[in-house]
Amino acid sequence: MNARTRQQRGFTLIELLVVIAIIAILIGLLLPAVQKVREAAARMKCGNNLKQLALAMHNYHDANGYFPPSNAIPPTSALGGFTPPGTFTGIWQDPRFSGLPWGTHGWPAFILPFVEGENVFRLINFNYPAYTPNFQEYGADPRSPASGLYNSGAAAAGAGANGFGDLVNKQAATNMPKVFVCPSAIRGKNGFEYAQKDYGINGGTQNGGCCTERRNDRANDGMASLGSKVKMTDVSDGTSNTFLFLELSNNSFHGRMDEGFGSNPFFFVQEAGQGIVMGSSNGSLGGVIPPNYAVTNFRGAQGDHSARGVMAAAADGHVGWVSNSANTTVYFNSFTRSGGEVTTLDF
């Protein structure tokens, strides 16, 4: 008896196309869910970083008796320095704006020993300006005129192409610990993770006028300003009701630095107030700068989350989410440490 061979039938083209279409639909349904999980994880990491920064501030306070300033008053020497209340000279003077700060050392430099950054801290020479490898301002990238580069206080060639500030601090300025990076933040053109942070300290509401990183005679109702030494006992509104840190994406508008380039260098601070977040443009509720209000020459909190808002840390160390549509009065009041308001920070 002859055995019959059975012919195997393959997929038809139509069947194959149907299978491919079903797979494509499933992938399309799955991708948004995966993206949401990734964003949730990035947002959690962003919040954890803020928690670590807040704890570092507390440890600094325990060691010194006060919180660090937004930016330090530089030492005065033959190379220049600071004359109160608001005149910077020599290597510490902005080469474009007479008398304004250039490369003053921002708050991240001071808390490095408390975020496992002791080795980077030891690289910083506080006798010379801070350094930044990139600096875009007033529509020019790099900033123009390209000047203001030094090497141990001596003028150096190649400003712009070789960065700004003092080269003695280049190694420290380009080895920023990851705790200063928010994974959700979009990286600007020059927003390198080794040199541009995504957080800012509460600089208050500018109730004494603009700008507290330039003068030490301005009334300051926030947690930090030029040369400030705010103590925990100064926060009479309650540490749980007062912002300490908020997101300030490297990608954001800040002062006259444009969106999309990198406006938040590691610890370099000049007249634009890098790394400082303001709650108002004029000290009043009418001038409040809500989260993610992306307008040139403003200094508000900005993040890059798909959900519309920013992460923030209060002065007591707890971390929460602040929506773009947060209550304006509560948000404004949370920038003042001793304004006497009765509102409560609700996160």
C-alpha positions in Angstrom: 0.0 0.0 0.0 1.5 3.3 -1.1 1.8 5.9 1.7 0.4 9.3 0.8 2.5 12.3 1.5 0.6 15.2 3.0 1.5 18.6 1.6 2.3 21.2 4.3 0.3 24.4 3.8 2.1 27.7 4.5 0.8 31.1 5.5 -0.8 33.1 2.7 0.3 36.6 2.2 -3.0 37.9 3.6 -2.6 35.9 6.8 0.9 37.1 7.2 -0.2 40.7 6.8 -2.9 40.2 9.4 -0.5 38.8 11.9 1.9 41.7 11.3 -0.9 44.1 11.7 -2.0 42.5 15.0 1.6 42.7 16.3 1.8 46.3 15.3 -1.4 47.1 17.2 -0.2 45.3 20.3 3.1 47.2 20.2 1.2 50.5 19.7 -0.9 49.7 22.8 2.2 48.7 24.8 4.5 51.5 24.0 2.6 54.2 25.9 2.4 52.0 28.9 6.1 51.4 28.8 6.7 55.1 28.4 4.6 55.8 31.4 6.5 53.3 33.5 9.8 54.9 32.4 8.6 58.4 33.1 7.3 57.3 36.6 10.7 55.7 37.3 12.6 58.9 36.1 10.3 61.1 38.2 10.9 58.9 41.3 14.7 59.2 40.7 14.3 62.9 40.3 12.5 63.1 43.6 15.1 60.9 45.3 17.9 63.2 44.1 16.1 66.2 45.6 15.8 64.2 48.9 19.5 63.6 48.9 20.3 67.3 48.2 17.9 68.4 51.0 19.6 65.9 53.4 23.0 67.3 52.3 21.9 70.8 53.1 20.8 69.6 56.6 24.2 68.0 57.1 25.9 71.2 56.0 23.7 73.1 58.4 24.6 70.7 61.2 28.3 71.2 60.5 28.3 75.0 60.0 25.2 76.3 61.9 23.6 77.7 58.7 22.6 76.8 55.2 25.1 77.6 52.3 24.5 80.7 50.2 23.1 80.7 46.7 26.5 81.9 45.7 29.5 82.9 47.8 31.1 86.3 48.2 34.6 85.9 46.7 37.8 86.6 48.6 39.4 90.0 47.9 43.0 90.0 46.7 45.2 91.9 44.3 43.3 90.0 41.5 39.9 91.5 42.5 37.1 90.7 44.8 33.9 92.2 46.2 33.1 95.6 47.7 29.8 95.7 49.6 27.0 96.0 48.8 27.3 95.0 45.2 30.5 95.7 43.3 32.6 92.9 41.9 36.1 93.7 40.6 39.0 92.1 38.7 38.7 88.5 37.8 35.3 88.3 39.7 33.7 91.0 37.5 31.6 90.1 34.5 33.6 91.2 31.5 30.4 92.3 29.8 28.6 93.9 32.7 30.7 96.2 34.9 30.6 95.4 38.6 28.4 92.3 38.3 29.5 88.9 39.5 31.5 86.4 37.3 32.0 82.8 38.3 31.0 83.1 41.9 30.8 79.7 43.5 27.2 78.4 43.8 25.5 76.3 46.4 26.4 72.9 44.9 30.1 73.4 45.6 29.4 73.6 49.3 27.4 70.5 49.8 29.7 68.2 47.7 31.2 66.6 50.8 27.7 65.6 51.9 26.7 63.9 48.6 29.7 61.6 48.3 31.5 64.3 46.3 34.4 65.0 48.6 37.0 64.2 45.9 35.4 66.8 43.5 35.2 69.3 46.4 38.9 69.0 47.0 39.5 69.9 43.4 37.8 73.3 43.7 40.0 76.4 44.3 37.7 79.0 45.9 40.4 81.7 45.4 39.5 81.8 41.7 36.3 82.0 39.7 34.3 78.8 39.0 34.4 77.4 35.5 31.8 76.4 32.9 32.6 74.8 29.6 29.7 76.4 27.8 27.7 79.6 28.2 24.9 80.8 25.9 23.4 84.3 26.6 21.6 87.1 24.7 21.2 84.9 21.6 24.9 84.2 21.3 26.4 80.7 21.6 29.0 80.9 22.9 28.4 84.2 24.8 29.7 87.3 23.1 32.1 89.0 23.5 34.1 85.8 24.2 36.2 86.9 27.2 36.4 86.1 30.9 38.7 83.1 30.8 41.6 82.8 33.3 44.1 80.3 34.4 44.9 80.7 38.1 43.9 84.3 37.9 45.9 85.2 34.8 44.1 86.0 31.5 43.9 83.0 29.2 43.3 82.8 25.5 40.4 80.9 23.8 37.5 82.2 25.9 34.3 80.6 24.5 36.0 77.7 22.7 37.8 76.8 25.9 35.0 77.8 28.3 34.6 80.6 30.7 35.8 81.3 34.3 39.0 79.9 35.6 40.6 76.8 34.1 42.0 75.9 37.6 38.4 74.8 38.4 37.7 73.0 35.0 38.2 69.4 36.3 35.8 69.9 39.2 33.3 71.7 37.0 33.2 68.9 34.5 32.8 66.0 37.0 29.4 66.8 38.5 27.9 63.9 40.5 24.8 62.3 39.1 22.7 63.4 42.1 22.5 66.8 40.4 20.9 65.3 37.3 17.2 64.7 36.9 16.6 61.7 34.5 13.4 63.4 33.2 15.2 66.5 32.0 15.8 67.0 28.4 19.4 67.7 27.7 20.1 71.1 26.1 22.6 71.5 23.2 25.3 72.2 25.9 23.5 70.5 28.7 26.0 67.8 29.3 25.3 65.6 32.3 28.8 66.0 33.6 28.5 69.9 33.8 24.9 71.0 33.9 22.5 70.4 36.8 18.7 70.3 36.9 17.9 71.8 40.3 17.7 75.2 41.8 17.6 76.6 45.3 14.8 78.8 46.6 16.0 82.4 46.1 12.7 83.9 47.4 10.3 86.4 45.8 12.7 89.3 45.0 10.9 91.3 47.6 13.9 93.5 47.9 14.3 93.9 44.1 16.4 92.1 41.5 18.7 90.4 42.0 19.9 88.7 45.2 22.9 86.9 43.6 24.5 90.4 42.8 24.1 92.3 46.1 24.1 91.5 49.8 21.9 94.4 50.8 18.8 93.1 49.1 16.0 91.9 51.4 15.8 88.2 50.8 12.8 86.1 52.0 14.0 82.8 50.5 16.4 80.2 51.6 19.6 81.6 50.0 21.2 84.7 48.5 24.7 86.2 47.9 26.8 85.3 51.0 23.7 84.4 53.0 23.8 82.3 56.2 20.2 81.3 56.7 19.6 79.3 59.9 16.9 76.7 60.5 15.5 79.0 63.2 15.1 81.7 60.6 12.4 79.6 58.9 9.6 80.8 61.1 6.9 79.9 58.5 7.8 76.3 59.1 10.3 74.1 57.3 7.5 71.9 56.0 5.8 74.9 54.4 8.9 76.5 52.8 10.6 75.4 49.5 14.3 74.5 49.7 14.9 73.1 46.2 12.8 73.0 43.0 13.5 71.6 39.6 15.4 73.9 37.2 16.1 72.0 34.0 19.3 72.6 32.2 17.2 73.0 29.1 15.2 75.9 30.4 15.1 79.7 29.9 16.9 81.4 32.8 17.7 85.1 32.9 18.9 86.0 29.4 20.0 82.5 28.6 17.7 80.9 26.0 15.8 77.7 26.2 17.4 74.6 24.6 21.1 75.4 25.2 22.1 74.7 28.8 21.5 77.4 31.4 22.3 75.7 34.7 26.1 75.1 35.0 27.3 73.0 37.9 28.5 75.7 40.3 29.2 78.8 38.1 27.1 81.8 39.0 27.1 85.2 37.4 24.4 88.0 36.9 21.8 85.5 35.5 21.5 83.8 38.8 22.3 80.2 37.6 20.9 77.6 40.0 18.5 80.0 41.8 14.7 79.8 41.5 12.5 82.8 42.2 8.8 82.6 43.1 8.0 86.1 41.8 9.4 88.7 39.5 8.7 91.6 41.8 8.1 90.4 45.4 4.3 90.4 45.0 1.6 87.9 44.4 0.8 89.7 41.1 4.3 88.9 39.8 4.2 85.2 40.8 6.2 82.9 38.4 4.3 79.6 38.3 6.0 76.3 37.5 7.1 75.9 33.8 6.3 79.5 32.9 8.9 79.5 30.1 9.5 83.2 29.4 12.9 84.8 28.7 14.5 86.7 31.6 12.4 85.0 34.2 13.8 82.7 36.8 11.0 80.3 37.7 11.1 76.5 38.3 11.1 74.4 35.2 11.0 70.6 34.6 10.5 68.4 31.6 8.0 65.8 32.8 5.1 64.7 30.6 2.8 65.4 33.5 2.7 69.2 33.9 4.6 70.3 37.0 7.9 70.1 38.9 9.3 68.1 41.8 10.3 70.1 44.9 11.9 69.6 48.3 10.7 71.5 51.4 13.2 72.8 54.0 12.3 69.9 56.3 13.5 67.5 53.6 10.2 66.1 52.4 9.7 65.9 48.6 6.5 66.3 46.5 4.9 67.2 43.2 3.9 70.8 42.4 1.5 71.1 39.5 1.5 73.9 37.0 -2.0 74.7 38.2 -1.0 74.8 41.9 -2.8 77.4 44.0 -1.0 80.6 43.2 -1.2 82.0 46.8 0.1 78.8 48.4 2.9 78.5 45.8 4.0 82.2 46.3 3.9 81.8 50.1 6.1 78.7 50.0 9.0 80.8 48.7 9.1 82.9 51.9 10.7 81.6 55.0 9.3 84.1 57.4 6.4 85.9 55.7 3.9 85.1 58.4 1.5 83.5 56.0 -1.0 80.9 57.3 -1.1 78.7 54.1 0.3 75.2 54.1 2.5 73.6 51.4 0.2 70.8 50.3 2.4 68.0 49.1 
